[in-house]
């Protein structure tokens, strides 16, 4: 692009930002006073180094001050934060954060929750409100959801949800079982899904759906997503897109229904950003502003399940490390790396999965006699059509600890639920079964405490020291080991092939 065009684009963006800011200030001047909205901010401990503490006006359109470039502000890392994501949120760089915090190292994977650090901040116009709706640990289908009986909870309510049923996963599922199924597949809290159903369609309190929510109970008016089950799938996918987009530092802008934008507050947590992005897609601006504050979904969730900010525990520790994992095919066998980082479930984020295929099967859906194997010791906690979940911590619950998902497994010879396995034990045959597949392969992804772990970044998928990295678009990418690079490709040429157990 020519330099003149770049300058014109930059001037245009600056002008648009100034116009939007003037419009917002005009609206504030014209509107009637609103009652203050309580805002949750993690308290900061005293620090002898001079810093500027975050302040804002606690109104429906709360604002941050215009910080001088590079001002050091306090930030308490949240569960799952990384240096790269924090740098993106505060419009700064990893090097600047490291310079301000000598105790940190560039090799740290996840930051320690709550341990205050200093971050150089660079102001960005149109920051969103700092009000936090839900902790990240209660967004995912993780340890906090163990012991919660979704079906029993729904059946005890007077609302229409308990009598609703739909075909899902080759079974007809009713009420709470259906919610559990979606929560399990996308690894999103069933409590959160129930709160959304109640907030938007009174599924727990009203005997019949509101008239305006008959076809599209969650407000997504799309002919291919009619009725609750398809609406839930859409909602879970959209929530994950924003949650992991903020987690990885790639999401920067939320676009509201009137075309106006906001940038999530840099102190914000991933679950809240996900819900802000979700409501911006289904509600007019006036209703959106209610939904994301104290009288909105937050109040509905609290009424159903209690204050989510009381007594919760962070689910991602500081400096999380992946256990040693083998390749998903037998020792001595040569398979093709066919898919770099791409979505674990659904579409878009998180890019937590990678794919492998036997060379003879690449490019078609012919039946394969080759076997997929266990990449670590563990227990099979779920085996259903095309899918197997391998739990590595031995507690029999896929919501806790490290878990490996295998997808596109053939129905014949597939391992059963409850089986204990050792690394290299047979799991099943790669196939085209389950989801969307254009060729025989196995799709594998990782979760920790219910959170999908992206296949690249600070904690890349690593198999026998082959380290995964993403490409320019999903499915492209590389595996690197001892100076050799393998490119993901469905072409099955030698440059994309790997031999299990071979030292290189």
Secondary structure by P-SEA (a helix, b strand, c coil): ccaaaaaaaaaaaaaaaaaaaaaaaaaaaacccccccbbbbccccccccccccccccccccccccccccbbbbbbcccccccaaaaaaaacccaaaaaaacccccccccccccccbbbbbcccccccccccccccccccccccccccccaaaaaaaccccccccccccccccccaaaaaaaaaaaacccaaaaaaaaaacccccccccccccccccccccccccccccaaaaaaaaaaaaaaaaaaaacccccccccccccccccccccaaaaaaaaaaaacccaaaaaaaaccccaaaaaaacccccccccccccccccccccccccccccbbbbbcccccccccccccccbbbbbccccccccccccbbbbbccccccccccccbbbbbccccccccccbbbbbcccccccccccccccccccccbbbcccccccccbbbbbbcccccbbbbcccccccccccccccccccccccccccccbbbbbcccccccccccccccc
